[in-house]
Amino acid sequence: MGRAKIKKKSTFIDMTAMSDVTVLLLTFFMLTSTFVKKEPVEVTTPASVSEIKIPETNILQILIDPSGKVFMSLDKQSDLRATLEGVGKEYGVTFTPEQIKKFMLSATFGVPIKSMKTYLDLPTDKQDAVLKNEGIPCDSVDNQFKAWVRNARAVNADLRIAIKADQSTPYSIIKNVMASLQDLRENRYNLITSLRTTSEN
């Protein structure tokens, strides 16, 4: 006796629901993620056991590379504009609307104020190359770092200062930055570190 043939059915699967979930997840991650700022130099932060998170807004970040160059960043474009104008006024430098607009779009800044106009006139790709070799002066002769912090604080009194230094940066350089902050009566700031794992103990 022959075997009965089973009629094959189509295995169509409706993927509409799966597509909807994928789009919703993608939208969720895009809206909740925070983008990492482009930094002019690569910094390897020292490890610590602290798990205190720095707020995401109203942050004045000070970046110090291994050679001692100092860079800064602000998270609000309005703060960037007002701070640039304040420091420019203090040093007698005026900026065009185009230069101000370019500065407001910069993630990190760090050139002497007298070179800022020339720097802002450069194309973006050339700006990155120049920025790596510059840095905000922070010495006893010409401490422009103090001017930037003072003007940033005048613009936004709620700023939280965070210092991000490389683990190989000489202590004397970091001490100089901290002394400059203390001169401005800025005695509270965060040190950005990476979380130490249990294997490092």
Secondary structure as UniProt FT lines:
FT   HELIX           16..32
FT   STRAND          47..48
FT   STRAND          59..64
FT   TURN            66..67
FT   STRAND          70..74
FT   HELIX           77..91
FT   HELIX           97..104
FT   HELIX           113..115
FT   HELIX           116..121
FT   HELIX           124..132
FT   HELIX           144..155
FT   TURN            157..158
FT   STRAND          160..165
FT   TURN            167..168
FT   HELIX           171..183
FT   TURN            184..185
FT   STRAND          190..191
FT   STRAND          194..195
FT   HELIX           198..200
//
